[in-house]
């Protein structure tokens, strides 16, 4: 009986761990998806040791200023296309919300 109870407790704990909600809210989850589809080709590292075309983005991107980041996404830069005709304003907001959840890597936080 004692083994059954411990087995049930372990099974319950495992199920509870998988049932916990993600640390990201709905907007941030959408942002992660849109970021991966639209921005990842340049801003996500495809494999170890390979450099990205654009900078890796995290919560400190654009000096932590959402309006500056929005301007970059909407209008583009000389190296980045403008997304104002491709992404909806809500998708741009979601990307910003997601990027603000990405921690600054330890090797960048002391620069």
N, C-alpha and C positions, 0 to 999 in steps of 0.2 A: 504494500500500500504506500509506504514511504517513497519508493522509487517512482510510483505512478504520480504522486503529488509533485515530486521534483521534476519529472518529465513534463507534466502539465504546466508547471510554473515556467520552465525553460521555453516551452512552446509558446506560451502566452507572452513572455518577454520578447521573444524573437518576432512575433506578430506585431507587438506594440512598436518595436523599433522600426519595422517597415511601414507602419501606418502613420508615423509621425509626419506632419506636414513639412514640406520643403522650407528651407530658410528664406527662399525667395517668394515674394508675393506674386499675384497674377500678372501685374504689369512687368515686373522684373523677369518673370519667366518668358513672357512675350518678347521682351527686350533681348534676352539671351538667344532666343530662336532667330529673331530678325538679325541680330548681330552676327550670329554664326553664318546665316545665309547671305547677308549683304556686305558684311565688313570683314568676315573671317579670312577671306582670301588674302588680305593684306595685313590684318592685325592679329591673327592667331598663328602661332608657331606650328607648322605642319609636322615637324618631327624634331627630335633632339639635334642640336647643333646647326640647324638651318635657320638663317636669319629671316625675319619678316620684311616685307617691303615697307610697310608702315610701322609706326611704333606700337609696342605692346601697350594696350590701354588698361587703366585701372582707375581707382577713385581719385587719383591726383591729376588725371588727364585734364588738359585745358585749365590748369591751375585750380582745379576743383570747382570751376565756375560753369554752371549748367548752360547759361546763355552763350558763353564762348564756345562750348562744345556744340550747342545747337547750331550756331553760325557755321562752324566747320562742316557739320553734317549737311546742312541745307545748301550752303554755297560752295562747298569744296575748297580745295587749295590748288596750287600749281601741280601738285603730285596726286591729288585725290579728286575724284569726280564729285559733282554736286548731286545730292540725292533728293532735291526738292520736288522733282517730277516723278521720282521712283517710289519714295516712301511717304506714307501719310503722316501728318503731324503727330498722331497718337503713337505711331511706330517709332518716330524719332524720340519722343518723350520716353518710350519704353526702353530704347537703347541706352539713353542717358541714365535712366533709373537702374538698369542692369549694370552698366559700367561703374556706377557709384558703389556697387556692392563688391567689386573686384579689389581684393587687398593689394597694397603696394608690396612688391617682392622685397624681401629683407635686404638684398643687395642694392636696391634703389632707394630705400628709405633713409640711408645715411649719406646721400650725395649732397 
